[in-house]
Amino acid sequence: MLDHLSIQTADVAASAAFYDAVLAPLGGGRVLDFGEVIGFGTPERPTFWIGPTTTTGDAREVHIAFAAPDRDAVDAFHRVATDLGAEVLHAPRVWPEYHPGYYGAFVRDPDGNNVEAVCHVPPG
């Protein structure tokens, strides 16, 4: 149902570096770069965009879950994020309350958003 998502960021360069690193283990990367507006996705098209904050008022936390092809990719996402100094909200683990095969890790991005990598495939 979701075609694409865009979020505003206080520091585009810092957020771009974060997403360049954490999306790589998930098979995604920078697809389009207009300087202050950057699209991430697969070679086919961007599905996740970041850009500068253009609205006034307090920002509110966003939760973003990126699909991982397998559990190793979730673990790599977590490792890259922690190497970048991201706050860990939840280390990689199975979340049976969601469904038996749900394996996810949650971190904060540079703007405080809750970013997750999730694999829905049960182990092998």
C-alpha positions in Angstrom: 0.0 0.0 0.0 2.8 2.4 0.7 4.5 3.9 -2.4 7.0 6.2 -0.8 7.7 8.1 2.4 9.5 11.4 3.0 10.7 12.9 6.3 12.2 16.2 7.2 15.6 16.4 8.9 17.5 19.0 10.8 20.9 18.1 9.2 20.5 16.6 5.7 24.2 15.7 5.4 24.2 13.8 8.8 21.0 12.0 8.0 22.1 11.1 4.5 25.3 9.6 5.9 23.3 7.6 8.4 20.8 6.2 5.8 23.6 5.6 3.3 25.2 3.3 5.9 22.2 1.6 7.5 20.3 0.9 4.3 23.2 -0.8 2.5 22.9 -4.1 4.4 19.2 -4.1 3.5 19.9 -3.8 -0.2 19.0 -0.1 -0.5 20.9 3.0 -1.2 20.9 6.5 -2.6 19.1 6.6 -5.9 18.5 10.3 -6.5 20.4 13.3 -5.0 19.1 16.8 -5.5 21.5 18.2 -2.8 19.0 19.0 -0.1 16.5 16.3 -1.1 17.7 12.8 -1.3 15.9 9.6 -2.4 16.8 6.2 -1.2 15.6 2.9 -2.6 16.6 0.3 -5.1 17.8 0.9 -8.7 14.2 0.7 -9.9 13.1 3.8 -7.9 13.4 5.7 -4.6 10.8 4.9 -1.9 12.3 6.8 1.0 13.1 10.5 0.9 14.8 12.9 3.2 14.9 16.7 3.0 15.5 19.8 5.1 13.0 20.9 7.8 10.6 23.4 6.2 7.8 23.5 8.7 7.6 25.3 12.0 6.7 23.8 15.4 8.0 20.8 17.3 9.0 17.7 15.3 7.3 14.5 16.3 9.0 11.1 16.3 8.3 9.0 13.2 8.6 5.2 13.1 10.0 3.8 9.9 10.4 0.0 9.3 12.6 -1.1 6.4 12.3 -4.6 5.0 15.3 -6.8 5.4 15.8 -9.9 3.2 17.0 -12.1 6.1 18.0 -12.0 9.7 21.7 -11.4 8.9 20.7 -8.2 7.2 18.8 -7.1 10.4 22.0 -7.9 12.4 24.1 -5.9 9.9 21.8 -2.9 10.0 22.0 -2.9 13.8 25.8 -3.3 13.8 26.2 -0.4 11.3 23.8 1.8 13.2 25.6 1.2 16.5 29.0 1.7 14.9 27.6 5.2 13.9 26.7 5.9 17.5 22.9 5.5 17.0 20.9 5.0 20.2 19.7 1.4 20.4 16.1 1.1 21.2 15.9 -2.7 20.8 18.7 -5.0 19.8 17.9 -7.7 17.1 15.5 -10.3 18.4 12.3 -12.2 17.6 9.1 -10.4 18.5 6.6 -13.2 18.8 3.9 -10.8 20.0 3.8 -9.5 16.4 4.1 -12.9 14.7 6.4 -16.0 15.2 8.8 -15.0 12.3 9.1 -11.3 13.1 12.8 -10.5 13.7 13.6 -6.8 14.1 16.1 -4.2 15.5 15.2 -0.6 16.4 17.5 2.4 16.6 17.2 6.2 16.6 18.3 8.2 13.5 20.1 11.6 13.9 16.7 13.3 14.2 15.4 11.0 16.9 13.2 8.9 14.7 12.6 5.3 15.6 14.1 3.3 12.6 13.7 -0.4 12.3 15.0 -3.2 10.1 12.6 -6.2 10.0 12.7 -9.6 8.5 9.4 -11.6 8.3 11.0 -14.9 7.2 11.4 -17.6 9.9 14.9 -19.0 10.4 16.0 -21.6 8.0 
